[in-house]
Amino acid sequence: MNLNELRKEIDDIDDQMMELFKKRMVISKNIGKVKKAMGLPVFDPSREQVLLEKREIAFNDDTLWPMYKRFLITLFDLSKEWQHHE
């Protein structure tokens, strides 16, 4: 593969990730509404820990895991921020 073909693949993946991100944030906003109605806090550290542990097992790549973990934590932070946003 040449550089342009590889970049096209990355662009396609980024497009897919963008759509998935938007879907995830819509669901995250709905979760925030449900939590608010139930009087629950947005941040649930035990839930995040369980998700990280589950993903680490499923990820199964010790070399890339630290970067993916950072990605997930950033995603969690953005989701919490969005849940607070009116």
Kinemage of the C-alpha trace (Angstrom):
@kinemage 1
@onewidth
@group {chain A} dominant
@subgroup {mainchain}
@vectorlist {calphas} color= white
{ca met a 1} P 0.000 0.000 0.000
{ca asn a 2} L 1.131 3.521 -0.655
{ca leu a 3} L 0.835 6.554 1.610
{ca asn a 4} L -2.341 7.871 -0.001
{ca glu a 5} L -4.088 4.509 0.339
{ca leu a 6} L -3.105 4.268 3.993
{ca arg a 7} L -4.321 7.800 4.643
{ca lys a 8} L -7.622 6.960 2.958
{ca glu a 9} L -8.019 4.028 5.335
{ca ile a 10} L -7.356 6.298 8.315
{ca asp a 11} L -9.875 8.835 6.964
{ca asp a 12} L -12.494 6.086 6.639
{ca ile a 13} L -11.851 4.900 10.184
{ca asp a 14} L -12.045 8.483 11.468
{ca asp a 15} L -15.406 8.913 9.726
{ca gln a 16} L -16.715 5.775 11.411
{ca met a 17} L -15.358 6.856 14.789
{ca met a 18} L -16.990 10.273 14.391
{ca glu a 19} L -20.405 8.704 13.819
{ca leu a 20} L -19.947 6.326 16.740
{ca phe a 21} L -18.827 9.206 18.961
{ca lys a 22} L -21.958 11.186 18.122
{ca lys a 23} L -24.159 8.161 18.870
{ca arg a 24} L -22.342 7.563 22.150
{ca met a 25} L -22.764 11.179 23.236
{ca val a 26} L -26.518 11.110 22.524
{ca ile a 27} L -26.839 8.021 24.710
{ca ser a 28} L -24.585 9.591 27.331
{ca lys a 29} L -26.847 12.664 27.441
{ca asn a 30} L -29.865 10.394 27.953
{ca ile a 31} L -28.062 8.569 30.749
{ca gly a 32} L -27.402 11.951 32.372
{ca lys a 33} L -31.113 12.802 32.210
{ca val a 34} L -32.055 9.476 33.800
{ca lys a 35} L -29.434 9.914 36.529
{ca lys a 36} L -30.703 13.420 37.255
{ca ala a 37} L -34.306 12.190 37.482
{ca met a 38} L -33.169 9.464 39.896
{ca gly a 39} L -31.073 11.870 41.952
{ca leu a 40} L -27.852 10.057 41.067
{ca pro a 41} L -24.500 11.738 40.511
{ca val a 42} L -23.057 11.889 37.011
{ca phe a 43} L -19.727 10.422 38.125
{ca asp a 44} L -19.742 6.755 39.140
{ca pro a 45} L -16.108 5.775 39.781
{ca ser a 46} L -16.926 2.103 40.348
{ca arg a 47} L -18.674 1.913 36.946
{ca glu a 48} L -15.677 3.468 35.216
{ca gln a 49} L -13.307 1.068 36.954
{ca val a 50} L -15.398 -1.931 35.906
{ca leu a 51} L -15.464 -0.677 32.314
{ca leu a 52} L -11.695 -0.175 32.263
{ca glu a 53} L -11.066 -3.651 33.669
{ca lys a 54} L -13.483 -5.220 31.190
{ca arg a 55} L -11.913 -3.392 28.254
{ca glu a 56} L -8.382 -4.248 29.348
{ca ile a 57} L -9.207 -7.953 29.292
{ca ala a 58} L -10.951 -7.671 25.927
{ca phe a 59} L -8.236 -5.443 24.427
{ca asn a 60} L -5.591 -8.113 24.887
{ca asp a 61} L -2.630 -5.984 23.746
{ca asp a 62} L -0.262 -4.897 26.507
{ca thr a 63} L 1.649 -2.585 24.205
{ca leu a 64} L -1.330 -0.503 23.058
{ca trp a 65} L -3.459 -0.810 26.201
{ca pro a 66} L -2.012 2.273 27.992
{ca met a 67} L -2.912 4.481 25.018
{ca tyr a 68} L -6.368 2.965 24.645
{ca lys a 69} L -6.925 3.407 28.373
{ca arg a 70} L -6.104 7.122 28.005
{ca phe a 71} L -8.534 7.277 25.088
{ca leu a 72} L -11.279 5.711 27.214
{ca ile a 73} L -10.636 7.981 30.185
{ca thr a 74} L -10.830 11.012 27.897
{ca leu a 75} L -14.064 9.652 26.452
{ca phe a 76} L -15.472 9.145 29.962
{ca asp a 77} L -14.516 12.725 30.865
{ca leu a 78} L -16.171 14.112 27.735
{ca ser a 79} L -19.304 12.083 28.452
{ca lys a 80} L -19.501 13.420 32.004
{ca glu a 81} L -18.990 16.956 30.730
{ca trp a 82} L -21.767 16.465 28.172
{ca gln a 83} L -24.104 15.063 30.832
{ca his a 84} L -23.618 18.277 32.845
{ca his a 85} L -24.185 20.453 29.777
{ca glu a 86} L -27.748 21.713 29.457
